[in-house]
Amino acid sequence: MRVDVNELLMGLDAQQRDAVTCPPSATVVHAGAGSGKTRVLTHRIAYRVATGSALPENILAITFTREAAGEMRRRLHGLGVGARGTMGPTVGTFHAVALALLRQRLTDLGQLVPNIVHNRNALATSAAGAHFLAQRPRDLLMEIDWAHARMIEPADYAAAVKRNQRSVPAPAADIAEMFKQYEAIKKKRQVVDLDELLARVVAEMNADAAYAELVRWRFRHIFVDEAQDMNPLQYALFTAIRGGRPDVFVVGDPLQAIYGWNGADRMLFDTLPEQLGQTTMLKLPNNYRCTPHIVHAARHAARQSGEPVDIVAVREDGPPVHVVGFDTAEAEAKGIAQLLWKYAPTAGADPWSSVAVLMRTNNQVAAVAKELKKAGIPIGSSKQSADITAAIDLAAQCGSRNALATWAADTMAESLDDAEREVAAMVFEFLHLDQPGVVDGRAFTAWTTANHIAKAADSGVDLLTFHGAKGREWNCVVVAGAETGLLPHGSATSADQKKEEVRLAYVALTRAANQLYVTYAEKRGSRNAGISPLVEGMPKRAPSAEELAREEAAAAVRAAMPRTNSGQPTVLDKLTTWRRHLARSSNLTPQEICSDADLLELSAMTPTGVEDFAPIFGDMTAQRVGPALLEILAINSGLIDTNIA
């Protein structure tokens, strides 16, 4: 199938077309939420192939999930690139690419490919010994994974924790010792974890220049998706394969950088242009997923980070955004079920498959799940079923490529078990995509692990954390628990952590295509909560052109205002807090107290009396709010200390 260049470019907007057709040199694309970045990435690859500037077999496309890799592969096939029976691009996750490279390398050296550890919880429990984290292996593994991602050795872990102001579940010295034991047990059992795949490949390329050049010759054109989520270890693999060459095409969205807690470093993406040298910088601002109302709500939240928000709605209007408060967390869970039943009649024959309830933490899920079940609303599941796991174990027993292929063929022809047939289809995919080397059941099992293969067991409303929702979309989304203490999360103490919480809210809000509900509780357990400052004052509709221009002007002034070096809040910060508290006590929205433009005007004032506020508030309101404002604004005249509560 020959790719027609003109057909390839049809339907692309001007910015997308520029990205697809730009010269084959270092290119970094800032792609906003819902901007069609996967379409641009696949069309870019197809364009390079169609114009003869790249051969498919020399293309490497790296993604972060198996689902994303599969979607990219399907789209490329539809564009005539990499169809069955032809040499196609290598498309996979960082782990899958590393696994294929390491397996081939060790086979060439006559060495055995190590087993990938499958039960990391058991390994972590063994490493913890008598420590209380033996009962919480996931907490220990989170710290080990963070260290791996940042290429931190056990001996350096405690210092790195202190340097990064990281909140840890146990004394850093204790975790460092357990981390050391974890690595020792892996070595003794001759197993590797997924991060070690990447580290081994990087080490092999750094140690053997001839091998490194061979890899670089094979992968002459590199494409990276979701690059804002790269951690230092993944970046090291990308850098090793690139080898200083300019032919890279990198796509990411700084506003969706939400994995700092797990070792990702957004600065790696932000500094790419200077690392790559002469770089073409492009933007994809148009959002094709969300209604204007949802886009504006997301922009409202994202602006709290102080970063530029390059996202523009191009869809038609839809339903307004609903922000709903409840007295308690229990009432919120019941209320979510009621909201979904109100939505269901508008969503066709199978409404629940188009719905997600997104929450900041896993601890919120159980209460919502309970109320949805009581209300007769089915809940979906994305966990790998036990049947799939058992079928993979059957395939793992095949000792050769031929045996594996025979098992898959027999299963597809004879088995009535859906799970076995699903795994057989995976085997055929594996055999088709696999590179030369040792190919048997064990290699297939390693491939499923590296690709994070899972099977959706049930259809229904998806209950996910904000992080788990990344990269997905639904027609209707409920963002639950949008309240103080959860959003931003109470554990976010540093400036960088608080900014990441803002970006996390932005990601959650932009998962909705048509209907968005935002809910919160005034009280959660014994803790007073109340609406999150990130969504307080969130508009229910998109602004007019005039209103949008005013907001953009206000945002520009706000962004240009200097911050205190001490980290203490500015006058504008204090005024914003004052407005929020007054609105809450008056049962009004902050915008009903005064506009953002009014706050900016106030921040520049040096008033001598309450009458100075009359042009903004009127005489009577100025008399009421003036004393508090005089106290706040006195810092402009240097009359009082800057640490006003």
Secondary structure by P-SEA (a helix, b strand, c coil): cccccccccccccaaaaaaacccccbbbbbcccccaaaaaaaaaaaaaaaacccccccbbbbbccaaaaaaaaaaaaaaccccccccccccccaaaaaaaaaaaaaaaacbbbbbccccaaaaaaaaaccccccccaaaaaaaaaaaaaacccccaaaaaaaaacccccccaaaaaaaaaaaaaaaaaaccccaaaaaaaaaaaaaacaaaaaaaaaaccbbbbcccccccaaaaaaaaaaaccccbbbbbbbccccccccccccccccccccccccbbbbbbbcccccccaaaaaaaaaaaacccccccccccccccccbbbbbcccaaaaaaaaaaaaaaacccccccccccbbbbbccccaaaaaaaaaaaacbbbbbccccaaaaaaaaaaaacccaaaaaaaaaaaaaccccaaaaaaaaaaaaaaaacccccccaaaaaaaaaaacccccccccbbbbcccccccccccbbbbcccccccccccccccaaaaaaaaaaaaaaaaccccbbbbbbbcccccccccccccccccccccccaaaaaaaaaaaaaaaaccccccccccaaaaaaaaaaaaaaaacccccccccaaaaaaaaaccccccccccccccaaaaaaaaaaaaaaacccccccccccc
